[in-house]
Amino acid sequence: MTIQQPPGGWSGGLRGGHHGGRRGRRRPRWERRRSRTAGRPQESGRWLHWWLAAASGFLLLVGHYLYWYSPRPRQGAPKAHSFAADLLASDDYQACLWLAYPHQNLGFLADQVGEADRYLAAVAEVAGLAEMEVPRFGPFRAPPAKEIVVASAAGGDRFVVAARVYPALSLVARLAGKVASNPWLAGGEVELSGRPARVRWRGSLWLLEPRDEVAIDVRVKPGPTSPRPPALSRLRLTRATGLLPAGTYRLVEQETGVELIGEGDWRPPEIGDPLPEQAVALLFASATAGDGLLRRGAQAGVLARRGNDSSLPGAAVLSRPGGKRWKLPGERIIRRLRGELPTAEVAGWRLTAFDDESLRAAQEVATRLAPLAAPPTASGSTAPARALWVNPGPAAQLVDELATTIETIPFVGRSHARRWRAWATVLEPWADYGRLTVVIGHRSDQMRWRLER
């Protein structure tokens, strides 16, 4: 009997038997797992990539919203030769207000003051302006825009509101306005505070103007343009309004608060802190004429809290000896009831007060304001033309209590108290701030308002 060798040889035949050949050999478990997953990505790795991409996209959207849309103070500057820049430089309107990123800055203001419409009505009452309706831009308090500018002529008959809306949102707003038949978004005839007006688009520029007004043609004086420093807001006045002389001002954010600065970056003289603890407000005026000489002499008025829990505040006035002075509120009636008022002379000031407690507060103020009582030198007065110091929190509380008291007085009533109540509304949101300071120089570009934390 002959045994023939298998074709693959004895070794191959042995491998090819019950366990022989490559097909029948059992490979290790790690090798079988590697062969199944070879040539394709790991499932866990694929899901990790998707989660990373989704998380990155979400973070980008959140960052985009926080930077471009969330309410916060944000500064900017009008672009040279833009519609807003030309309107700010024009003399066609009495007042022109420019605001950077209005949806963010006004949103932040609304968070600070609570009811924005009520607060704006109080500001209009204090400033003696007509209350104006502020329309909403869809879901936003103000248009999501890089800037908005509001200009008004004397009397308010001529006005213009222009907002440089984000390009993508301008298309969405116009389309949504057409679908919803909303002329405020799509453009068309509208009413603003009962007056006919119209809305129109010029590219991404949203315009609001009187209905009978011809197309706006801003006239700007020729001249070189210089880069403007960043600011929260800018204001140009061709005529004086209240405490603001004619000129250009910008509102900027500082580390300690906010500041309204005149065009010349004027630095007021160092006066120190003139308010003692019991005083809540102090108004100073140098009463200078155009030639810089004091004609009536410097004057000041102090509003103070009385320690006897009286609802009426203490008050005093300061003047140069021999010069004219301001009258105290209700002074004629108080003189008939009490006779002569307490007076004193301290540090070059003559003081007149409601009572002895107010007089003591005025004496401390007079000592701190002694440098401002000095007569002008040959080079002119070094004192500011006007100045105001206010402690917002105590002042708001005191003025609110005064308004409540005035409402109960016959022949005065609610109409006279409304203005005091408006002042309390304006000051109340800033109660946590330490000091409001307003200093105005002798030139139109010398002015600073500072609200300090």
NORBEL-V434424 format. One record per pair of residues at least 24 apart in sequence whose ideal C-beta (glycine too) atoms are under 10 Angstrom apart, sorted by the first residue. I is the first residue (numbers start at 1). J is the second residue. Records with the same first field share a line. If there is no record, write none. Layout:
# NORBEL-V434424
I = J ; J
This chain:
# NORBEL-V434424
67 = 104
68 = 101 ; 103 ; 104 ; 144 ; 146 ; 166
69 = 101 ; 103 ; 104 ; 107 ; 140 ; 144 ; 166 ; 169
70 = 103 ; 104 ; 107 ; 108
71 = 103 ; 104 ; 105 ; 106 ; 107 ; 108 ; 109 ; 110 ; 111 ; 112 ; 141
72 = 101 ; 104 ; 105 ; 107 ; 108 ; 111
73 = 100 ; 101 ; 104 ; 105 ; 108 ; 109 ; 232 ; 251 ; 252 ; 253 ; 258
74 = 100 ; 101 ; 102 ; 103 ; 104 ; 105 ; 108 ; 230 ; 232 ; 253
75 = 100 ; 101 ; 105 ; 229 ; 230 ; 231 ; 232 ; 233 ; 250 ; 251 ; 252 ; 253
76 = 100 ; 101 ; 104 ; 105 ; 146 ; 147 ; 228 ; 230 ; 231 ; 232 ; 233 ; 234
77 = 147 ; 227 ; 228 ; 229 ; 230 ; 231 ; 234 ; 250
78 = 146 ; 147 ; 149 ; 164 ; 228 ; 231 ; 234
79 = 146 ; 147 ; 164 ; 228
80 = 225 ; 226 ; 227 ; 228
81 = 220 ; 225
82 = 146 ; 147 ; 149 ; 162 ; 164 ; 205
83 = 147 ; 149 ; 160 ; 162 ; 164 ; 202 ; 205 ; 207 ; 216 ; 218
84 = 146 ; 147 ; 148 ; 149 ; 151 ; 162 ; 163 ; 164 ; 205 ; 218 ; 234
85 = 147 ; 149 ; 218 ; 220 ; 225 ; 228 ; 234
86 = 149 ; 218 ; 219 ; 220 ; 225
87 = 149 ; 150 ; 151 ; 160 ; 162 ; 216 ; 218 ; 220 ; 236
88 = 149 ; 151 ; 218 ; 220 ; 228 ; 234 ; 235 ; 236 ; 248
89 = 218 ; 219 ; 220 ; 221 ; 223 ; 225 ; 236 ; 248
90 = 151 ; 218 ; 219 ; 220 ; 221 ; 236 ; 238
91 = 219 ; 220 ; 221 ; 236 ; 238
92 = 151 ; 153 ; 158 ; 160 ; 216 ; 217 ; 218 ; 219 ; 220 ; 238
93 = 150 ; 151 ; 152 ; 153 ; 154 ; 158 ; 159 ; 160 ; 218 ; 236 ; 237 ; 238
94 = 151 ; 152 ; 153 ; 154 ; 155 ; 156 ; 158 ; 236 ; 237 ; 238 ; 239 ; 241 ; 246
95 = 129 ; 150 ; 151 ; 152 ; 153 ; 154 ; 156 ; 159 ; 235 ; 236 ; 237 ; 238 ; 239 ; 241 ; 244 ; 246
96 = 149 ; 150 ; 151 ; 152 ; 160 ; 234 ; 235 ; 236 ; 237 ; 238 ; 248
97 = 148 ; 149 ; 150 ; 151 ; 152 ; 161 ; 233 ; 234 ; 235 ; 236 ; 237 ; 249 ; 251
98 = 147 ; 148 ; 149 ; 150 ; 151 ; 162 ; 228 ; 231 ; 232 ; 233 ; 234 ; 235 ; 236 ; 250 ; 251
99 = 142 ; 145 ; 147 ; 148 ; 149 ; 150 ; 163 ; 231 ; 232 ; 233 ; 234 ; 235 ; 251
100 = 145 ; 146 ; 147 ; 148 ; 230 ; 231 ; 232 ; 233 ; 234 ; 251
101 = 142 ; 144 ; 145 ; 146 ; 147 ; 148 ; 232
102 = 137 ; 140 ; 141 ; 142 ; 143 ; 144 ; 145 ; 146 ; 147 ; 148 ; 149 ; 150 ; 163 ; 164 ; 233
103 = 137 ; 140 ; 141 ; 142 ; 143 ; 144 ; 145 ; 148 ; 163 ; 165 ; 166 ; 169
104 = 140 ; 142 ; 144 ; 145 ; 232
105 = 142 ; 148 ; 232 ; 233 ; 251 ; 253
106 = 134 ; 140 ; 141 ; 142 ; 143 ; 148
107 = 140 ; 141 ; 142
108 = 232
109 = 141 ; 142 ; 232 ; 429
110 = 141 ; 142
111 = 429
112 = 429 ; 430 ; 432
113 = 425 ; 426 ; 428 ; 429 ; 430
114 = 425 ; 428 ; 429
115 = 425
116 = 141 ; 142
118 = 425
119 = 422 ; 425 ; 426 ; 428 ; 429
121 = 422 ; 425
122 = 418 ; 419 ; 421 ; 422 ; 423 ; 424 ; 425 ; 426 ; 427 ; 428
123 = 422 ; 425 ; 426
124 = 422
125 = 418 ; 419 ; 421 ; 422 ; 423 ; 425 ; 426
126 = 242 ; 419 ; 420 ; 422 ; 423 ; 425 ; 426 ; 427
127 = 241 ; 242 ; 243 ; 244 ; 422 ; 426
128 = 241 ; 242 ; 419
129 = 156 ; 241 ; 242
130 = 155 ; 156 ; 193
131 = 193
132 = 156 ; 159 ; 192 ; 193 ; 195
133 = 191 ; 192 ; 193 ; 194 ; 195
134 = 192 ; 193
135 = 161 ; 184 ; 190 ; 191 ; 192 ; 193 ; 197 ; 199 ; 208
136 = 184
137 = 163 ; 165 ; 169 ; 173 ; 184 ; 185 ; 206
138 = 169 ; 172 ; 173 ; 176 ; 177 ; 180 ; 182 ; 184 ; 185
140 = 169 ; 173
143 = 169 ; 170 ; 173 ; 184 ; 185 ; 206
144 = 168 ; 169 ; 170 ; 172 ; 173
145 = 169 ; 170 ; 204 ; 205 ; 206
146 = 204
147 = 233 ; 234
148 = 206 ; 233
149 = 234 ; 236
150 = 208
151 = 209 ; 216 ; 218 ; 236
153 = 238
154 = 238 ; 239
156 = 193 ; 195 ; 210
157 = 195 ; 210 ; 212 ; 213
158 = 209 ; 210 ; 213 ; 216
159 = 192 ; 195 ; 197 ; 208 ; 209 ; 210 ; 213
160 = 207 ; 208 ; 209 ; 210 ; 213 ; 216 ; 218
161 = 192 ; 197 ; 199 ; 206 ; 207 ; 208 ; 209
162 = 202 ; 205 ; 206 ; 207 ; 208 ; 209 ; 216 ; 218
163 = 204 ; 205 ; 206 ; 207 ; 208
164 = 203 ; 204 ; 205 ; 206
165 = 201 ; 203 ; 204 ; 205 ; 206
166 = 204
167 = 203 ; 204
168 = 204
169 = 204
170 = 201 ; 203 ; 204 ; 205 ; 206
171 = 201 ; 204
173 = 201 ; 204 ; 206
174 = 201 ; 204 ; 206
177 = 201
184 = 208
229 = 261 ; 265
231 = 259 ; 260 ; 261
232 = 258 ; 259 ; 260
233 = 258 ; 260
234 = 263
235 = 260
236 = 263
237 = 444
240 = 444
243 = 283 ; 386 ; 387 ; 388 ; 438 ; 440 ; 447 ; 449
244 = 438 ; 440 ; 444 ; 447 ; 449
245 = 385 ; 386 ; 440 ; 441 ; 442 ; 443 ; 444 ; 445 ; 446 ; 447
246 = 444 ; 445
247 = 443 ; 444 ; 445 ; 446 ; 447
248 = 444 ; 445
249 = 445 ; 447 ; 448 ; 449
251 = 449 ; 451
254 = 450 ; 451 ; 452 ; 453
255 = 453
256 = 433 ; 434 ; 435 ; 450 ; 451 ; 452 ; 453
257 = 430 ; 433 ; 434 ; 435 ; 436 ; 437 ; 450 ; 451 ; 452 ; 453
258 = 430 ; 433 ; 449 ; 450 ; 451 ; 452 ; 453
259 = 437 ; 448 ; 449 ; 450 ; 451 ; 452
260 = 438 ; 447 ; 448 ; 449 ; 450 ; 451
261 = 445 ; 447 ; 448 ; 449 ; 450
262 = 440 ; 441 ; 443 ; 444 ; 445 ; 446 ; 447 ; 448 ; 449
263 = 444 ; 445 ; 446 ; 447
264 = 441 ; 443 ; 444 ; 445 ; 446 ; 447
265 = 445 ; 446 ; 448
266 = 384 ; 439 ; 440 ; 441 ; 443 ; 445 ; 446 ; 447 ; 448
267 = 439 ; 441 ; 446 ; 448
268 = 383 ; 384 ; 387 ; 437 ; 438 ; 439 ; 440 ; 441 ; 446 ; 447 ; 448 ; 450
269 = 371 ; 372 ; 382 ; 383 ; 384 ; 387 ; 439 ; 441
270 = 371
271 = 368 ; 369 ; 371 ; 372 ; 383 ; 384 ; 387 ; 389 ; 437 ; 439
272 = 368 ; 369 ; 371
273 = 368 ; 389 ; 435 ; 437
274 = 300 ; 302 ; 364 ; 365 ; 366 ; 367 ; 368 ; 369 ; 372 ; 387 ; 389 ; 437
275 = 302 ; 304 ; 361 ; 364 ; 365 ; 368 ; 389 ; 390 ; 391 ; 394 ; 435 ; 437
276 = 302 ; 304 ; 360 ; 361 ; 362 ; 363 ; 364 ; 365 ; 367 ; 368
277 = 304 ; 305 ; 361 ; 364 ; 391 ; 394
278 = 302 ; 304 ; 305 ; 306 ; 307 ; 314 ; 357 ; 358 ; 360 ; 361 ; 364 ; 394
279 = 303 ; 304 ; 305 ; 313 ; 314 ; 316 ; 358 ; 361 ; 362 ; 364 ; 365 ; 389 ; 390 ; 391 ; 394 ; 395
280 = 304 ; 305 ; 313 ; 314 ; 361 ; 389 ; 390 ; 391 ; 392 ; 393 ; 394 ; 395 ; 396 ; 397 ; 398 ; 399 ; 427
281 = 313 ; 315 ; 388 ; 389 ; 390 ; 391 ; 392 ; 394 ; 395 ; 398 ; 399 ; 423 ; 427 ; 436
282 = 316 ; 318 ; 361 ; 362 ; 365 ; 368 ; 369 ; 387 ; 388 ; 389 ; 390 ; 391
283 = 317 ; 326 ; 386 ; 387 ; 388 ; 389 ; 390 ; 438
284 = 318 ; 365 ; 369 ; 372 ; 373 ; 383 ; 384 ; 385 ; 386 ; 387 ; 388 ; 389 ; 438 ; 439 ; 440
285 = 326 ; 372 ; 383 ; 384 ; 385 ; 386 ; 387 ; 388 ; 440
286 = 372 ; 373 ; 376 ; 381 ; 382 ; 383 ; 384 ; 385 ; 386 ; 387 ; 440 ; 442
287 = 319 ; 320 ; 323 ; 324 ; 385 ; 386
288 = 376 ; 380 ; 381 ; 383 ; 384 ; 385 ; 386 ; 442
290 = 442
291 = 380
292 = 376 ; 379 ; 380 ; 381 ; 385 ; 442
293 = 375 ; 376 ; 380 ; 381
294 = 320 ; 323 ; 374 ; 375 ; 376 ; 381 ; 383
295 = 323 ; 324
296 = 320 ; 323 ; 324 ; 325
297 = 321 ; 322 ; 323 ; 324 ; 325 ; 349 ; 350 ; 373 ; 375
298 = 323 ; 348 ; 349 ; 369 ; 372 ; 373 ; 374 ; 375 ; 376 ; 381 ; 383
299 = 323 ; 324 ; 325 ; 326 ; 349 ; 373
300 = 325 ; 326 ; 349 ; 351 ; 362 ; 365 ; 366 ; 369 ; 372 ; 373 ; 387
301 = 325 ; 326 ; 327 ; 328 ; 329 ; 362 ; 365 ; 388
302 = 351 ; 353 ; 358 ; 359 ; 361 ; 362 ; 364 ; 365 ; 366 ; 369 ; 389
303 = 329 ; 358 ; 361 ; 390 ; 391 ; 394 ; 395 ; 398 ; 399 ; 402
304 = 353 ; 354 ; 357 ; 358 ; 359 ; 360 ; 361 ; 362 ; 364 ; 365 ; 394 ; 398
305 = 357 ; 358 ; 361 ; 391 ; 394 ; 395 ; 397 ; 398 ; 401
306 = 354 ; 355 ; 357 ; 358 ; 361 ; 398
307 = 357
308 = 355 ; 357
310 = 355 ; 357 ; 401 ; 405
311 = 398 ; 401 ; 402 ; 404 ; 405 ; 406 ; 408
312 = 354 ; 355 ; 398 ; 401 ; 402 ; 405 ; 406
313 = 354 ; 358 ; 395 ; 398 ; 399 ; 401 ; 402 ; 405
314 = 353 ; 354 ; 355 ; 356 ; 357 ; 358 ; 359 ; 360 ; 361 ; 362 ; 398
315 = 352 ; 353 ; 354 ; 355 ; 358 ; 361 ; 362
316 = 341 ; 342 ; 343 ; 344 ; 351 ; 352 ; 353 ; 354 ; 355 ; 357 ; 358 ; 359 ; 360 ; 361 ; 362 ; 363 ; 365 ; 366
317 = 341 ; 349 ; 350 ; 351 ; 352 ; 353 ; 354 ; 358 ; 362
318 = 346 ; 347 ; 348 ; 349 ; 350 ; 351 ; 352 ; 353 ; 362 ; 363 ; 365 ; 366 ; 369 ; 372 ; 373
319 = 349 ; 350 ; 351 ; 352 ; 373
320 = 348 ; 349 ; 350 ; 373 ; 374 ; 375
321 = 345 ; 348 ; 349 ; 350 ; 373
322 = 350
323 = 350
325 = 349 ; 350 ; 351 ; 352
326 = 352
327 = 352
328 = 352 ; 353 ; 354 ; 358
329 = 354 ; 402 ; 406
330 = 354 ; 409 ; 412
346 = 370 ; 373
347 = 371 ; 373 ; 374
348 = 372 ; 373 ; 374 ; 375
349 = 373
365 = 389
380 = 442
381 = 441 ; 442
382 = 442
383 = 441 ; 442
384 = 438 ; 439 ; 440 ; 441 ; 442 ; 446 ; 447 ; 448
385 = 439 ; 440 ; 441 ; 442 ; 443 ; 446 ; 447
386 = 438 ; 439 ; 440 ; 441 ; 442 ; 447
387 = 437 ; 438 ; 439 ; 440 ; 441 ; 448
388 = 436 ; 437 ; 438 ; 439 ; 440 ; 449
389 = 435 ; 436 ; 437 ; 438 ; 439
390 = 423 ; 427 ; 430 ; 433 ; 435 ; 436 ; 437 ; 438 ; 451
391 = 427 ; 431 ; 433 ; 434 ; 435 ; 436
392 = 426 ; 427 ; 428 ; 429 ; 430 ; 431 ; 432 ; 433 ; 434 ; 435 ; 436 ; 451 ; 452
393 = 427 ; 428 ; 430 ; 431 ; 432 ; 433 ; 434
394 = 427 ; 431
395 = 423 ; 424 ; 427 ; 428 ; 430 ; 431 ; 436
396 = 423 ; 424 ; 425 ; 426 ; 427 ; 428 ; 429 ; 430 ; 431
397 = 424 ; 427 ; 428 ; 431
398 = 424 ; 427
399 = 423 ; 424 ; 425 ; 426 ; 427 ; 428
400 = 424 ; 425 ; 427 ; 428
